[in-house]
Amino acid sequence: MALPGGHHPSVGPSESRAVTVLDTQISCFHSTWNPTFGCTKVSPGCDRCYAEAIANRFHGGFELRLKPQRLTELHRFRPVEENGRRVPRIVFVNSMSDLWHDAVSDAYLDRVFDAIEAQHETIFQCITKRHRRFLRYARNRWREKGVPRNVWLGVSAENDAYRVRIDALRALKDAVGEFTALANTEPVLGPVARHDYAEIDWVIAGGESGARARPMQREWLDQAVAAARRAGAAFWFKSWGRWEHNPVWPLARGKTKAEKKRDLHERGLELLPEEHGGATLDGALIQERPRAYRRFLAGQDGGN
């Protein structure tokens, strides 16, 4: 299938294998994996895309490329240590792309999910803004057998205007049965008071990062938290995005940014100074994982 402008997704078989599996600074995931690379914009959440900036600076552009050589390397995703315990790795699929881009064929998607589903002890989190294509494909693939427990599916919805993407997750549950569903409310760019997280298992929210980041209003974040609490969904507050957008930043003492971050941390006003803009909300971190994660752990330990 052609990209806009008549271009076709390129395949990069000669790319170095060393960059395939990456640890990530994204707090709610352990690693990233990109079986496709590059994208095109579909909504305001894409306007200042961090992936595009990285791709243009280090990878010669953001045009869509397929990476089939990466499909054989998922065995590298070993369990990780958390609090002295080995736990399954959570992998964010396509941090640099969107699996359901129009130029990615269903046949290639089948190859991606065949590879993912064979790695039973690793969790793969797949997030899209292209909810219509996602829903059509997912219904066809999993209608008969259901979504495997290690495949967590989600959508990104940056404000109320895109809440219909969240509806697609409920529609998929109606069609194929239960699975772990995620609403990625990030970057929060406007009110989300009309977001409905019923039947959503995990809500992740955060501000936009980068030099030109648009600020997230505290009211919008509070709306996301309240909606998650009403629905009984686990909530993970990822970050404020920029230090200037963190409400405790005006209280920081020091001349340099490093001194101010250290001061906030030492006084307990910011608990994660290494995060983009910090991630403390009302003096606490909100970093909850969905119930499915605990069930996943129980299964590994011999439970049900």
C-alpha positions as CSV (number, residue, x, y, z in Angstrom):
1,M,0.0,0.0,0.0
2,A,1.4,3.4,-0.9
3,L,2.1,6.2,1.4
4,P,0.7,9.7,0.7
5,G,2.5,11.1,-2.3
6,G,2.8,7.6,-3.9
7,H,5.7,6.4,-1.8
8,H,5.8,2.8,-0.5
9,P,7.1,1.7,2.9
10,S,10.7,0.8,2.6
11,V,12.3,-2.3,4.1
12,G,15.6,-2.0,5.8
13,P,17.3,-5.4,6.0
14,S,20.8,-4.0,6.4
15,E,20.1,-2.0,9.6
16,S,22.3,-2.9,12.6
17,R,20.7,-5.5,14.8
18,A,22.2,-3.8,17.9
19,V,19.6,-1.1,18.0
20,T,16.5,-3.3,17.7
21,V,15.8,-3.9,21.4
22,L,16.0,-0.8,23.5
23,D,15.6,0.0,27.2
24,T,13.4,3.1,27.6
25,Q,13.1,6.1,29.8
26,I,9.3,5.8,29.5
27,S,8.4,5.0,33.1
28,C,5.5,2.7,32.5
29,F,7.4,0.4,30.1
30,H,10.7,-1.5,30.3
31,S,11.6,-1.5,26.6
32,T,10.6,-0.4,23.2
33,W,10.5,-2.4,20.0
34,N,9.8,-1.0,16.5
35,P,8.8,-3.5,13.8
36,T,7.9,-0.4,11.7
37,F,9.5,3.0,11.8
38,G,8.1,6.4,10.7
39,C,4.6,7.8,10.5
40,T,2.3,10.6,9.3
41,K,0.2,13.0,11.4
42,V,-3.5,12.3,12.1
43,S,-4.5,14.7,15.0
44,P,-3.1,17.5,17.2
45,G,-1.3,15.0,19.5
46,C,1.0,14.3,16.5
47,D,1.9,18.0,15.9
48,R,5.0,18.1,18.0
49,C,5.9,14.4,17.8
50,Y,9.0,13.4,19.7
51,A,9.6,10.4,17.4
52,E,9.6,12.7,14.3
53,A,12.2,14.9,15.9
54,I,14.4,11.9,16.8
55,A,14.0,10.4,13.3
56,N,14.8,13.6,11.5
57,R,17.9,14.2,13.6
58,F,19.4,10.7,13.8
59,H,17.7,8.5,11.1
60,G,17.5,10.6,8.0
61,G,13.7,11.2,8.0
62,F,10.4,10.0,9.3
63,E,9.0,8.2,6.2
64,L,7.4,4.8,7.0
65,R,9.8,1.8,6.8
66,L,9.2,-1.8,7.6
67,K,11.7,-3.7,9.8
68,P,11.0,-7.4,9.2
69,Q,14.5,-8.4,10.4
70,R,13.3,-7.4,13.9
71,L,10.6,-10.0,14.0
72,T,13.1,-12.8,14.8
73,E,14.7,-11.1,17.8
74,L,11.9,-11.0,20.5
75,H,13.7,-13.7,22.5
76,R,16.0,-10.9,23.7
77,F,13.2,-9.6,25.9
78,R,14.2,-11.2,29.2
79,P,12.4,-10.7,32.5
80,V,13.5,-7.7,34.6
81,E,14.3,-7.2,38.2
82,E,11.8,-5.1,40.2
83,N,12.1,-4.9,44.0
84,G,14.2,-8.0,44.1
85,R,11.8,-10.0,42.0
86,R,12.0,-11.2,38.4
87,V,8.9,-9.9,36.5
88,P,7.8,-10.0,32.9
89,R,9.1,-7.2,30.7
90,I,6.5,-4.8,29.3
91,V,7.4,-3.7,25.8
92,F,6.0,-0.7,24.1
93,V,5.5,-1.7,20.5
94,N,6.3,1.1,18.0
95,S,7.4,4.1,20.0
96,M,8.6,5.4,16.7
97,S,5.6,4.6,14.5
98,D,1.9,3.3,14.5
99,L,1.4,-0.3,13.7
100,W,-2.0,0.4,12.1
101,H,-0.7,3.1,9.6
102,D,-2.6,2.7,6.3
103,A,0.7,1.8,4.5
104,V,1.3,-1.3,6.8
105,S,-0.4,-4.3,5.2
106,D,-2.6,-6.8,7.1
107,A,-0.1,-9.4,6.0
108,Y,2.7,-7.6,7.7
109,L,0.6,-7.1,10.8
110,D,0.0,-10.8,10.9
111,R,3.7,-11.4,10.9
112,V,4.2,-9.0,13.7
113,F,1.5,-10.5,15.9
114,D,2.6,-14.1,15.1
115,A,6.0,-13.1,16.5
116,I,4.5,-11.4,19.5
117,E,2.1,-14.2,20.4
118,A,5.0,-16.7,20.4
119,Q,6.7,-14.9,23.3
120,H,4.2,-15.9,26.0
121,E,6.2,-14.5,29.0
122,T,6.7,-11.0,27.6
123,I,3.9,-8.4,27.6
124,F,3.6,-6.3,24.4
125,Q,1.7,-3.0,24.6
126,C,0.4,-1.8,21.2
127,I,-1.1,1.7,21.0
128,T,-2.7,3.5,18.0
129,K,-4.4,6.7,17.0
130,R,-5.9,4.9,14.0
131,H,-8.8,3.3,15.8
132,R,-10.9,2.4,12.8
133,R,-8.2,0.3,11.1
134,F,-7.2,-1.1,14.4
135,L,-10.7,-2.3,15.2
136,R,-11.3,-3.8,11.8
137,Y,-8.0,-5.7,11.9
138,A,-8.3,-6.8,15.6
139,R,-11.9,-8.1,15.1
140,N,-10.7,-10.3,12.2
141,R,-7.6,-11.6,13.9
142,W,-9.0,-12.4,17.3
143,R,-12.7,-13.0,16.9
144,E,-12.4,-16.8,17.1
145,K,-9.5,-17.3,19.5
146,G,-9.5,-14.1,21.7
147,V,-6.6,-11.8,22.4
148,P,-3.7,-13.5,24.0
149,R,-2.9,-12.4,27.6
150,N,0.5,-11.0,26.6
151,V,-1.0,-8.7,24.0
152,W,-2.3,-5.4,25.6
153,L,-4.1,-3.1,23.2
154,G,-4.6,0.6,23.5
155,V,-5.5,3.9,21.9
156,S,-4.1,7.4,22.3
157,A,-6.7,10.2,22.9
158,E,-5.3,13.6,23.7
159,N,-8.6,15.5,24.5
160,D,-12.3,15.1,24.4
161,A,-12.5,15.4,20.6
162,Y,-10.8,12.0,20.3
163,R,-12.7,10.0,22.9
164,V,-14.2,7.9,20.1
165,R,-10.9,6.1,20.0
166,I,-11.6,4.8,23.5
167,D,-15.0,3.6,22.4
168,A,-13.2,1.3,19.9
169,L,-11.6,-0.6,22.7
170,R,-15.0,-1.4,24.2
171,A,-16.3,-2.4,20.8
172,L,-13.4,-4.8,20.4
173,K,-14.2,-6.4,23.8
174,D,-17.8,-6.9,22.6
175,A,-16.5,-8.6,19.5
176,V,-13.7,-10.8,20.8
177,G,-14.0,-10.9,24.6
178,E,-11.9,-9.6,27.4
179,F,-8.3,-8.3,26.9
180,T,-6.2,-5.7,28.7
181,A,-7.2,-2.4,27.2
182,L,-5.2,0.9,27.7
183,A,-6.2,4.5,27.1
184,N,-3.1,6.6,26.6
185,T,-4.3,10.1,27.5
186,E,-1.0,11.7,26.5
187,P,0.0,14.3,25.8
188,V,-3.1,15.9,27.5
189,L,-3.8,18.8,25.2
190,G,-7.3,19.8,26.4
191,P,-10.2,18.9,28.6
192,V,-10.9,15.2,29.0
193,A,-14.0,15.5,31.1
194,R,-16.0,13.5,28.6
195,H,-13.5,10.5,28.5
196,D,-15.2,7.3,29.5
197,Y,-12.9,4.7,30.8
198,A,-15.5,2.0,31.5
199,E,-14.0,-1.4,30.7
200,I,-10.6,0.2,30.3
201,D,-7.9,-1.5,32.4
202,W,-5.1,1.0,32.4
203,V,-5.0,4.8,31.9
204,I,-1.7,6.5,31.3
205,A,-1.6,10.3,31.3
206,G,1.0,13.0,31.1
207,G,2.1,16.3,29.7
208,E,4.0,16.9,26.4
209,S,7.7,17.0,26.5
210,G,10.3,18.8,24.3
211,A,11.4,22.3,23.8
212,R,8.1,23.4,22.2
213,A,5.8,21.4,24.5
214,R,2.3,22.7,25.1
215,P,1.4,22.9,28.8
216,M,-1.0,20.5,30.4
217,Q,-3.5,22.3,32.7
218,R,-3.9,20.7,36.2
219,E,-7.7,20.7,35.6
220,W,-7.3,18.3,32.7
221,L,-5.1,16.0,34.6
222,D,-7.6,15.9,37.5
223,Q,-10.3,15.0,35.0
224,A,-8.3,12.0,33.8
225,V,-7.6,10.8,37.3
226,A,-11.3,11.2,38.3
227,A,-12.5,9.3,35.2
228,A,-10.1,6.5,35.9
229,R,-11.2,6.3,39.5
230,R,-14.9,6.2,38.5
231,A,-14.2,3.3,36.1
232,G,-12.0,1.4,38.5
233,A,-9.1,1.6,36.0
234,A,-5.4,1.6,37.1
235,F,-3.8,5.0,36.6
236,W,-0.2,5.9,35.8
237,F,0.8,9.5,35.8
238,K,3.8,9.6,33.6
239,S,5.2,13.1,33.9
240,W,4.5,16.9,33.7
241,G,6.5,16.9,30.4
242,R,8.6,20.0,31.2
243,W,9.8,21.4,34.5
244,E,8.3,24.8,33.7
245,H,4.9,23.1,33.6
246,N,5.3,21.4,37.0
247,P,3.2,23.3,39.6
248,V,6.0,23.0,42.2
249,W,8.7,24.5,39.9
250,P,8.2,28.1,41.2
251,L,9.1,26.8,44.6
252,A,12.5,25.5,43.5
253,R,15.6,27.1,45.0
254,G,18.9,27.4,43.0
255,K,20.4,29.1,40.0
256,T,20.6,26.3,37.6
257,K,18.0,23.7,36.5
258,A,20.0,20.9,38.1
259,E,20.2,22.8,41.4
260,K,16.4,23.5,41.3
261,K,15.6,19.8,40.6
262,R,17.9,18.7,43.4
263,D,16.3,21.1,45.8
264,L,12.8,19.9,45.0
265,H,13.9,16.3,45.4
266,E,15.7,16.9,48.7
267,R,12.6,18.7,50.2
268,G,10.3,15.9,49.0
269,L,8.4,18.2,46.6
270,E,9.4,16.1,43.6
271,L,9.9,12.4,43.9
272,L,11.2,11.7,40.4
273,P,13.6,14.4,39.3
274,E,14.9,12.2,36.5
275,E,11.5,12.2,34.8
276,H,10.6,14.8,32.2
277,G,9.4,17.6,34.3
278,G,8.9,15.4,37.3
279,A,5.9,13.1,38.0
280,T,4.8,14.0,41.5
281,L,1.1,14.8,41.9
282,D,0.0,16.2,45.3
283,G,3.1,14.9,47.0
284,A,2.8,11.3,45.7
285,L,3.5,9.2,42.7
286,I,0.5,7.5,40.9
287,Q,2.1,4.5,39.2
288,E,-0.5,1.7,39.1
289,R,-0.5,-1.3,36.8
290,P,-3.6,-3.1,35.7
291,R,-5.0,-6.2,37.5
292,A,-4.0,-8.2,34.5
293,Y,-0.3,-7.6,35.4
294,R,-0.8,-9.2,38.8
295,R,-2.6,-12.2,37.2
296,F,0.3,-12.5,34.8
297,L,2.7,-12.6,37.8
298,A,0.6,-15.2,39.5
299,G,0.6,-17.3,36.5
300,Q,4.4,-17.2,36.3
301,D,4.5,-18.2,40.0
302,G,2.3,-21.2,39.4
303,G,-1.0,-19.5,40.3
304,N,-4.2,-19.3,38.3
